[in-house]
Amino acid sequence: MAAAMQMWRLRFLLLLCLTCKGSTFYVPGVAPINFHQNDPVEIKAVKLTSSRTQLPYEYYSLPFCQPSKITYKAENLGEVLRGDRIVNTPFQVLMNSEKKCEVLCSQSNKPVTLTVEQSRLVAERITEEYYVHLIADNLPVATRLELYSSNRDNDDKKKEKDVQFEHGYRLGFTDVNKIYLHNHLSFILYYHREDMEEDQEHTYRVVRFEVIPQSIRLEDLKTDEKSSCTLPEGANSLPQEIDPTKENQLYFTYSVHWEESDIKWASRWDTYLTMSDVQIHWFSIINSVVVVFFLSGILSMIIIRTLRKDIANYNKEDDIEDTMEESGWKLVHGDVFRPPQYPMILSSLLGSGIQLFCMILIVIFVAMLGMLSPSSRGALMTTACFLFMFMGVFGGFSAGRLYRTLKGHRWKKGAFCTATLYPGVVFGICFVLNCFIWGKHSSGAVPFPTMVALLCMWFGISLPLVYLGYYFGFRKQPYDNPVRTNQIPRQIPEQRWYMNRFVGILMAGILPFGAMFIELFFIFSAIWENQFYYLFGFLFLVFIILVVSCSQISIVMVYFQLCAEDYRWWWRNFLVSGGSAFYVLVYAIFYFVNKLDIVEFIPSLLYFGYTTLMVLSFWLLTGTIGFYAAYMFVRKIYAAVKID
């Protein structure tokens, strides 16, 4: 079903391209490239990645064969932040033209010699389980894995073949303390023949790019002066060992095989986008819906039975004195809208939360429509960065109006705090982590010009927009509170143990986290294990469910707090509503221990550094959602009772 939906989205975008006048307008990542017989199909390298180190490297950081002229692709902001360094390679591939075996960078039929330092580096990358990522016609290379499962049918043992794909190919492998390099690549490219008229030449489009990596030692490869080679027959050949203590001689070779496919160009990404189990996503959605319905039932019971009864009792004119002697949320009506401590910081955090909410909502919705195709590399991250900058006007407006409602007066300082508090923390952590990545000479390190560009975007786009929104928000009428605030604050009675703030965080966070933790697994896999994630339709549904569940649990928690005659709900509700971020942190630690094989200091630092940013952003997002839901609820219930 997901594959069919993806096919429909890509076909719709392709139709949109083709209906435009001329051929100058294309939706990014959707325009097809037509090839004729023997047209060159360029093979480019993206980067080297490993889930063990979380440090990407450039392709030519290892002693691979290089073309006569190295040309790097002009990259967008998202590609730079992802560590992509797309560069040309010496592989010569022609459309629908077979190559049995070709030798790379061989001069006078001599093998390539790796120095001791190069051998040590290659051996280190292999033991760290690095993958090599190549692209052909912007389609990433994949390694086919055929898994066999046994079942019994009429007492006959049969084997069923399950085909899966890995993103990229392994640089090499280890066996009994020996290290072997994959020095031969068997490219398998699939093409789709387009329907043409009889007098026209056939047109082909690349629809799949696979590779079979092999390790073949120098002695088993027979080469000639024409840079051709002969692969050994059978399984008698030995793999190419890399000894890190001495120089190594080897050949880099490749072969090309073409196969015709019925897969059309609009569906060529289905293989990559359906690597994850769609059925599990449906289970996640069903689980989330059950959680939300359960929570909705609890909330409905509270509102319909308890709250209506409270309002009816409070509005009895003949029993006003008896009612005032009882405990309840009406007794704190004179203090419930009393401004909290540090109103500037609270409004600034909520403004950043609104900024995040608008950015995430738009990004997920646009990605769900197929506009952020994975073929347009880095588009998702680039869009997110620019949208966060431009959403500063909404964050500033909401923060300015709330700050005035909380009796604030220094709007310029409040606007500066809104524009710099959360982005400053993010930039500071990223800068520290970037210094460590620089020290490792990884392509994941953000170049200095890109950092300057990000600072210019922050202070040139986001900061002025936040000030603009804050100015108009502060000038606008503050939120109209239904009751007046007393001059003398009411004494708060001693609270029960379950009204403790940390206990409230644990109670409020478990249900929203339960509604989205399955989807969180796929998101973590995409981020830390270099897998594709493109099921944004599921993610959009989970996001809506998260918004609803956070709003409902926030209303329940603030109702219990006011019934306990504790009117200090502003900060508490913001912290408690973001309680699911605590469970995200716990899950991130569990994922690190059980799913990842990271043992070194810097990869661990990177993981927990970026995880801290994710948890902080998630806390701001859910805390903001819960705060505004509770604020509307509190205003509503106090507007429904008669206050003398």
Secondary structure as UniProt FT lines:
FT   HELIX           2..19
FT   TURN            22..23
FT   TURN            28..30
FT   TURN            37..38
FT   STRAND          43..49
FT   TURN            51..53
FT   HELIX           59..61
FT   HELIX           77..82
FT   STRAND          87..88
FT   TURN            95..96
FT   STRAND          99..104
FT   TURN            108..109
FT   STRAND          112..114
FT   HELIX           116..127
FT   TURN            128..129
FT   STRAND          131..136
FT   TURN            137..138
FT   STRAND          139..140
FT   STRAND          142..153
FT   TURN            154..155
FT   STRAND          156..167
FT   STRAND          169..170
FT   STRAND          172..175
FT   TURN            176..177
FT   STRAND          178..181
FT   STRAND          184..194
FT   TURN            198..199
FT   STRAND          203..214
FT   HELIX           218..220
FT   STRAND          222..223
FT   TURN            225..226
FT   STRAND          228..230
FT   TURN            234..235
FT   TURN            244..245
FT   STRAND          248..250
FT   STRAND          252..260
FT   HELIX           265..267
FT   TURN            268..269
FT   HELIX           270..273
FT   HELIX           278..301
FT   HELIX           302..307
FT   HELIX           308..314
FT   HELIX           317..319
FT   HELIX           320..325
FT   HELIX           329..332
FT   TURN            333..337
FT   HELIX           343..368
FT   TURN            369..370
FT   TURN            374..375
FT   TURN            377..378
FT   HELIX           379..390
FT   HELIX           392..405
FT   TURN            406..407
FT   HELIX           411..439
FT   TURN            440..441
FT   TURN            443..444
FT   HELIX           448..457
FT   HELIX           458..462
FT   HELIX           463..475
FT   HELIX           497..499
FT   HELIX           501..514
FT   TURN            515..516
FT   HELIX           517..528
FT   HELIX           536..563
FT   TURN            564..565
FT   HELIX           570..577
FT   TURN            578..579
FT   HELIX           580..594
FT   HELIX           601..639
//
